[in-house]
């Protein structure tokens, strides 16, 4: 299935499929409503923005990733785009690397709180970096 999605929609399509398939979509909506108080129209707009710019608001961690390099990439994305929510996600064997990447990122990003979400299904580890509302 991933090959078909990649062929038809490219890497962006794969990331959107992963985002929805792995439960991130529901958690993302929950944060928009419960943390930010978004109404239906605001949630719809934010989801459209997320899917249009998913590469700017998410980072998927792989087993082969270099922790320092991945953390720098995430910090650069956050500083450049200032998203309301940034998502760092991993699955299976990459969960330990994801934890260490997240630790490096939160040392440098001060205007965000980190919310942890873990799913036992396929050993997923997801961090939602939520921009503080001043």
C-alpha positions, 0 to 999 in steps of 0.5 A, a space after each residue: 500500500 505504501 508503494 502505491 501511495 508513494 507512486 501516486 502522491 509522493 513522499 508527502 502523501 506517505 506522510 499524510 497516510 502515516 499521520 492518519 493511519 497511526 492515530 495522530 490525526 485524532 490526537 491532533 484534533 483533540 489538542 486543537 479543541 482542548 488546548 486551543 479552543 478551536 471551533 469546527 471552522 478553525 479545526 478544518 482550516 488548521 487540518 487543511 494547513 497541516 496537510 498542505 504543509 505536513 513536511 513543515 510540521 512533522 518529523 518521522 524518526 527512523 532507526 538510521 537517523 543521527 540524533 544530533 542531525 535530526 534534532 537540528 533539522 526539527 529545531 530549524 523547521 520549528 524556528 522557520 515555520 513557528 507551527 502551533 503544533 509540531 509532531 515528532 513520531 516514531 515506530 518500533 525500533 526507532 522509539 529510543 532514538 525518537 526519545 533522544 531526539 525529543 530531548 535535544 529539541 526541547 533543550 533548544 525550543 523554549 516556547 513549546 510544551 511537550 506532550 507525550 502520546 504512546 500507542 502500544 500498537 506497533 510500539 509508537 512514540 509520538 511527541 506533540 510540541 505545543 506552542 504556548 499561548 501567551 
